[in-house]
Amino acid sequence: MVWETVKTSLKRADITISVATHLSMTEVEFVKITVEVWAWYEDHVIKAETNCRAVDAMCAEVEAALADDRRDDEVEGSDLGRDSDGEGTEMSE
């Protein structure tokens, strides 16, 4: 986020510059990033990471539940609707 802020500032200048000038301008832009802004970026990233980890945990729970359901279906209903040759048969009422 800090680098994006600096890049945006440099793009706004919209001029062709030498590498040395670019480096100098980059240093100036980094100095403009205050402790408060840096802290806000850190907080933002920590919140985003915490959210991602929570979503990952929920996904893992759902995947585990679905895997358990599939295993239960395979065990309980593995031969339903099949004759001894493994062919499907029509079930009558």
KEDO-349505 format. One record per residue: residue number from 1; x negated, y negated, z negated of N, C-alpha, C, O in turn. Coordinates in nm, 2 decimals, decimal comma. Each point is the difference from the previous one (the first is absolute). Layout:
<rs>
  num     npx     npy     npz    capx    capy    capz     cpx     cpy     cpz     opx     opy     opz
  NUM       X       Y       Z       X       Y       Z       X       Y       Z       X       Y       Z
...
</rs>
This chain:
<rs>
  num     npx     npy     npz    capx    capy    capz     cpx     cpy     cpz     opx     opy     opz
    1   -0,08    0,12    0,00    0,08   -0,12    0,00   -0,09   -0,13    0,00    0,04   -0,09    0,07
    2   -0,15    0,10   -0,14   -0,09   -0,12   -0,01   -0,06   -0,01    0,14    0,00   -0,12    0,05
    3   -0,05    0,22    0,01   -0,06   -0,01    0,13    0,10   -0,05    0,10   -0,03   -0,08    0,09
    4    0,16    0,13   -0,09    0,10   -0,05    0,09    0,03   -0,15   -0,02    0,02   -0,07    0,10
    5   -0,03    0,03   -0,22    0,02   -0,15   -0,03   -0,11   -0,08    0,07    0,02   -0,10    0,07
    6   -0,14    0,15   -0,09   -0,12   -0,07    0,06    0,01    0,01    0,16   -0,02   -0,10    0,06
    7    0,05    0,22   -0,01    0,01    0,01    0,15    0,11   -0,09    0,05   -0,02   -0,07    0,11
    8    0,13    0,06   -0,17    0,11   -0,09    0,04   -0,05   -0,15    0,01    0,03   -0,07    0,09
    9   -0,10    0,03   -0,20   -0,05   -0,14    0,00   -0,10   -0,02    0,12    0,00   -0,11    0,06
   10   -0,08    0,21   -0,04   -0,10   -0,02    0,11    0,07    0,00    0,14   -0,04   -0,07    0,09
   11    0,15    0,15   -0,08    0,07    0,00    0,13    0,07   -0,13    0,03    0,01   -0,04    0,11
   12    0,03   -0,02   -0,22    0,07   -0,13    0,02   -0,09   -0,11    0,06    0,05   -0,09    0,06
   13   -0,18    0,11   -0,09   -0,10   -0,10    0,06    0,00    0,01    0,15   -0,02   -0,10    0,07
   14    0,05    0,22   -0,02    0,02    0,03    0,15   -0,11   -0,07    0,08    0,03   -0,07    0,10
   15   -0,16    0,10   -0,13   -0,11   -0,06    0,07   -0,10    0,11    0,03   -0,01    0,10   -0,08
   16   -0,07   -0,11    0,18   -0,11    0,09    0,02   -0,12   -0,05   -0,07   -0,04   -0,11    0,02
   17   -0,01    0,20   -0,11   -0,11   -0,04   -0,08   -0,11    0,11    0,00    0,02    0,11    0,04
   18   -0,14   -0,15   -0,08   -0,11    0,09   -0,01    0,02    0,09   -0,12    0,08   -0,03   -0,09
   19   -0,16    0,14    0,09    0,01    0,09   -0,12   -0,04   -0,07   -0,13    0,06    0,02   -0,10
   20   -0,17   -0,10    0,11   -0,04   -0,08   -0,12    0,11   -0,09   -0,05    0,02   -0,01   -0,12
   21    0,05   -0,06    0,21    0,10   -0,09   -0,04    0,12    0,08   -0,06    0,06   -0,04   -0,10
   22   -0,03    0,15    0,16    0,11    0,09   -0,05   -0,03    0,05   -0,14    0,08   -0,01   -0,08
   23   -0,21    0,05    0,06   -0,04    0,05   -0,13    0,02   -0,12   -0,11    0,04    0,02   -0,11
   24   -0,09   -0,13    0,15    0,01   -0,12   -0,09    0,15   -0,03   -0,03    0,03   -0,02   -0,12
   25    0,05    0,02    0,22    0,14   -0,03   -0,02    0,07    0,11   -0,09    0,08   -0,03   -0,08
   26   -0,12    0,15    0,10    0,05    0,12   -0,08   -0,04   -0,02   -0,14    0,09    0,01   -0,09
   27   -0,21   -0,05    0,06   -0,04   -0,03   -0,14    0,08   -0,11   -0,06    0,05    0,01   -0,12
   28   -0,02   -0,12    0,19    0,08   -0,11   -0,04    0,14    0,05   -0,04    0,06   -0,04   -0,10
   29    0,00    0,12    0,19    0,14    0,05   -0,02    0,00    0,10   -0,12    0,10   -0,01   -0,08
   30   -0,20    0,09    0,06    0,00    0,09   -0,12   -0,01   -0,08   -0,13    0,07    0,03   -0,10
   31   -0,14   -0,14    0,10   -0,01   -0,09   -0,12    0,14   -0,05   -0,03    0,03   -0,03   -0,12
   32    0,05    0,01    0,22    0,13   -0,06   -0,03    0,10    0,10   -0,07    0,10   -0,05   -0,05
   33   -0,14    0,17    0,05    0,09    0,10   -0,06   -0,03   -0,01   -0,15   -0,10    0,03   -0,06
   34    0,20   -0,08   -0,01   -0,01   -0,03   -0,15    0,02    0,13   -0,08    0,04    0,11    0,05
   35   -0,08   -0,12   -0,17    0,01    0,12   -0,09    0,15    0,04   -0,01    0,03    0,12   -0,01
   36    0,06   -0,22    0,01    0,14    0,03   -0,02    0,05    0,07    0,13    0,08    0,10   -0,01
   37   -0,12   -0,14    0,13    0,04    0,06    0,12   -0,05    0,14    0,00    0,07    0,10    0,04
   38   -0,20   -0,08   -0,07   -0,06    0,13    0,00    0,08    0,10   -0,10    0,03    0,11    0,03
   39    0,00   -0,17   -0,15    0,07    0,08   -0,10    0,14    0,04    0,06    0,05    0,11   -0,03
   40    0,02   -0,20    0,10    0,13    0,03    0,05   -0,02    0,11    0,11    0,09    0,09    0,00
   41   -0,19   -0,10    0,08   -0,02    0,11    0,10   -0,02    0,13   -0,07    0,05    0,11    0,04
   42   -0,14   -0,11   -0,15   -0,02    0,13   -0,07    0,13    0,05   -0,06    0,03    0,12    0,01
   43    0,05   -0,21   -0,07    0,13    0,05   -0,06    0,09    0,06    0,11    0,07    0,10   -0,02
   44   -0,07   -0,17    0,13    0,09    0,05    0,11   -0,05    0,14    0,05    0,09    0,08    0,02
   45   -0,21   -0,06   -0,01   -0,05    0,13    0,05    0,02    0,10   -0,11    0,04    0,12    0,04
   46   -0,06   -0,15   -0,17    0,03    0,10   -0,10    0,15    0,04    0,00    0,03    0,11   -0,02
   47    0,06   -0,21    0,03    0,14    0,03    0,01    0,03    0,09    0,12    0,08    0,09   -0,01
   48   -0,14   -0,12    0,13    0,03    0,07    0,12   -0,05    0,15   -0,02    0,06    0,09    0,04
   49   -0,18   -0,08   -0,10   -0,06    0,13   -0,03    0,09    0,08   -0,09    0,02    0,12    0,01
   50    0,02   -0,18   -0,12    0,09    0,06   -0,10    0,13    0,05    0,07    0,05    0,11   -0,03
   51    0,01   -0,19    0,12    0,12    0,04    0,07   -0,03    0,12    0,09    0,08    0,09    0,01
   52   -0,19   -0,10    0,06   -0,04    0,11    0,09   -0,02    0,13   -0,07    0,05    0,11    0,04
   53   -0,11   -0,11   -0,16   -0,02    0,12   -0,08    0,14    0,05   -0,05    0,02    0,12   -0,01
   54    0,07   -0,21   -0,03    0,13    0,04   -0,04    0,08    0,07    0,11    0,06    0,10   -0,02
   55   -0,07   -0,16    0,14    0,06    0,06    0,12   -0,06    0,14    0,03    0,07    0,09    0,03
   56   -0,20   -0,08   -0,04   -0,07    0,13    0,02    0,05    0,10   -0,10    0,02    0,12    0,04
   57   -0,01   -0,16   -0,16    0,05    0,10   -0,10    0,14    0,04    0,03    0,04    0,12   -0,02
   58    0,05   -0,21    0,06    0,14    0,04    0,03    0,00    0,09    0,12    0,08    0,10    0,00
   59   -0,16   -0,13    0,10   -0,01    0,09    0,12   -0,04    0,14   -0,04    0,05    0,10    0,05
   60   -0,15   -0,09   -0,14   -0,05    0,13   -0,04    0,11    0,07   -0,07    0,01    0,13    0,01
   61    0,07   -0,19   -0,10    0,11    0,06   -0,07    0,10    0,05    0,10    0,05    0,12   -0,01
   62   -0,01   -0,20    0,11    0,10    0,04    0,10   -0,06    0,12    0,08    0,08    0,10    0,02
   63   -0,20   -0,11    0,02   -0,06    0,11    0,08    0,00    0,13   -0,08    0,02    0,11    0,05
   64   -0,06   -0,12   -0,18    0,00    0,12   -0,08    0,14    0,06   -0,02    0,02    0,12    0,01
   65    0,08   -0,21   -0,03    0,14    0,05   -0,01    0,04    0,07    0,13    0,07    0,10   -0,01
   66   -0,10   -0,16    0,12    0,04    0,06    0,13   -0,07    0,13    0,02    0,06    0,09    0,05
   67   -0,19   -0,08   -0,09   -0,07    0,12    0,02    0,06    0,11   -0,09    0,01    0,12    0,04
   68    0,03   -0,16   -0,16    0,06    0,10   -0,09    0,14    0,05    0,06    0,03    0,12    0,00
   69    0,05   -0,21    0,06    0,12    0,03    0,06   -0,02    0,10    0,11    0,07    0,09    0,02
   70   -0,17   -0,12    0,06   -0,03    0,09    0,12   -0,04    0,14   -0,05    0,05    0,10    0,06
   71   -0,13   -0,09   -0,16   -0,04    0,13   -0,05    0,12    0,07   -0,06    0,01    0,12    0,02
   72    0,08   -0,19   -0,09    0,12    0,06   -0,05    0,09    0,05    0,11    0,05    0,12   -0,01
   73   -0,04   -0,19    0,12    0,08    0,04    0,11   -0,06    0,13    0,07    0,07    0,09    0,04
   74   -0,20   -0,09   -0,03   -0,07    0,11    0,06    0,02    0,13   -0,08    0,02    0,11    0,06
   75   -0,03   -0,12   -0,19    0,02    0,11   -0,09    0,14    0,05   -0,01    0,03    0,12    0,02
   76    0,07   -0,21   -0,04    0,14    0,03   -0,02    0,07    0,04    0,13    0,08    0,09   -0,01
   77   -0,11   -0,16    0,12    0,08    0,03    0,12   -0,08    0,05    0,11    0,04   -0,02    0,12
   78   -0,15    0,08   -0,14   -0,09    0,04    0,11    0,06    0,10    0,09   -0,04    0,00    0,12
   79    0,13    0,09   -0,17    0,05    0,10    0,10    0,15   -0,02    0,02    0,06    0,09    0,06
   80    0,00   -0,20   -0,10    0,14   -0,02    0,03    0,02   -0,02    0,14   -0,07   -0,07    0,07
   81    0,17    0,14   -0,02    0,04   -0,01    0,14   -0,09    0,07    0,10    0,01   -0,02    0,12
   82   -0,09    0,11   -0,17   -0,09    0,08    0,08    0,03    0,15   -0,03    0,02    0,04   -0,11
   83   -0,03    0,04    0,22    0,01    0,15   -0,02   -0,13    0,06   -0,03   -0,10   -0,08   -0,02
   84    0,09    0,20    0,01   -0,13    0,07   -0,04   -0,11   -0,02    0,10   -0,12    0,01   -0,03
   85    0,16   -0,04    0,16   -0,10   -0,02    0,10   -0,05   -0,15    0,00   -0,09   -0,03    0,08
   86    0,14   -0,05   -0,16   -0,04   -0,14   -0,01    0,08   -0,09    0,10   -0,02   -0,12    0,01
   87    0,12    0,18    0,06    0,08   -0,07    0,09    0,12   -0,07   -0,08    0,04    0,05   -0,10
   88    0,00   -0,16    0,15    0,11   -0,08   -0,06    0,13    0,07    0,03    0,02    0,05    0,12
   89    0,07   -0,05   -0,21    0,13    0,06    0,02    0,10   -0,11   -0,03   -0,02   -0,09   -0,08
   90    0,14    0,10    0,14    0,11   -0,09   -0,03    0,06    0,05   -0,13    0,03    0,12   -0,01
   91    0,00   -0,21   -0,07    0,07    0,03   -0,12    0,15   -0,02    0,02    0,04   -0,10    0,05
   92    0,04    0,20   -0,10    0,14   -0,02    0,01    0,05   -0,04   -0,13   -0,06    0,01   -0,10
   93    0,18   -0,07    0,11    0,06   -0,05   -0,12    0,06    0,10   -0,09    0,06   -0,02   -0,10
</rs>
